[in-house]
Amino acid sequence: MPVSAEVLNAAVAQMAERWQGIVGIYVLNLDTNEVVASLNENTVFSGASVMKVPILIHAYANVKTFNDKQVAWMRRMIIDSDNIAANRMLATSMSGEGTESAYQGAQNMNEMFKALGLEHTYQNLPYEARDYLIGTLNYSIKGGPKEEGTPPFTDADPMLRTTPREMATVFHALYQCSQSDGPLRALYPETLTPERCTEMLLLMRENADYTRMMRGLPDDVVVSHKSGWIEDMQADVGIITTPAQQHYLMAIYVYRPIGADGAYLTDPVASDAISGFARLIHSAFVPGTP
């Protein structure tokens, strides 16, 4: 890494000062296991669609082979960020179908997070399932507290949360698994083989979102990533491989409170910020990046 961690952290902090809200950053050099940049890495943010990578991992951990229909759901979940496909994969992970099985899958995935040592990463409801499970079936589902983790605090979704560091931990574990190492290999030795973990990383390269992290990176890098967005928060987390075979992981989260007039965080504003941080971080690994 040609640029020092000290210089990169200073540049990240300076850029974050211009953001009217909260920025969360976590950057890990996968070749040295060195944390080279962090900012509000333990702040709790809404999980949004980045959580679909853990859903993918959880499905692979619990299902030895997938049929064509399930493969199609996985692809829609990761490539197109389809919520219903994600719920179907949560249900598949429990060998079931429907919203109730998806709920059981989410609870089982939370146990996986605990086994990985994560304190603030959880999904207590499948996507878009509140009205059915709580309103119709009268499930009693507890959400997280209004303020959780380390300040500064965001208005995080009480049912679906993570932190930049913890989500980076999940991605790191997937990368380690592809190298026949790490906690996922230890937890699921029969199903999370290096070949199957590599398969997941290859699928994540097909992510159709080129407006956030990808817009800040040059065309010559390989990126396995997943983005997510809601009204007040957007994020992108990915593993980057440079032409020189450098490997690093970055998690970028940006939050801005919804205005008194109801104005929310728009895609152009958030994607400009995320792509800007991605470009800055990459320039520390490959100086002179345009």
MOQUI-V536418 format. One record per backbone hydrogen bond with DSSP energy under -1.0 kcal/mol. NH is the residue of the N-H (numbers start at 1). CO is the residue of the C=O. If there is no record, write none. Layout:
# MOQUI-V536418
NH;CO
NH;CO
This chain:
# MOQUI-V536418
3;284
8;4
9;5
10;6
11;7
12;8
13;9
14;10
15;11
16;12
17;13
18;15
19;16
21;19
22;255
24;253
25;39
26;251
27;37
28;249
29;34
30;247
33;29
36;27
37;27
39;25
43;40
45;162
47;160
52;49
53;50
55;51
56;52
57;53
58;54
59;55
60;56
61;57
62;58
63;59
71;67
72;68
73;69
74;70
75;71
76;72
77;73
78;74
79;75
82;76
86;82
87;83
88;84
89;85
90;86
91;87
92;88
93;89
94;91
95;92
96;91
102;98
103;99
104;100
105;101
106;102
107;103
108;104
109;105
110;106
111;107
112;108
113;109
114;110
115;111
116;112
117;114
118;113
122;161
124;159
129;126
133;129
134;130
135;130
136;131
137;132
139;133
144;158
150;42
156;154
161;122
162;45
165;41
167;163
168;164
169;165
170;166
171;167
172;168
173;169
174;170
175;171
176;172
177;173
178;174
180;177
181;176
186;182
187;183
188;184
192;188
193;191
197;193
198;194
199;195
200;196
201;197
202;198
203;199
204;200
206;203
207;204
208;79
216;213
217;214
221;218
222;241
224;239
225;204
226;237
228;235
230;233
234;254
235;228
236;252
237;226
238;250
239;224
240;248
241;222
242;246
245;242
248;240
249;28
250;238
251;26
252;236
253;24
254;234
255;22
256;232
259;263
262;259
265;231
270;266
271;267
272;268
273;269
274;270
275;271
276;272
277;273
278;274
279;275
280;276
281;277
282;278
283;279
284;281
286;282
289;286
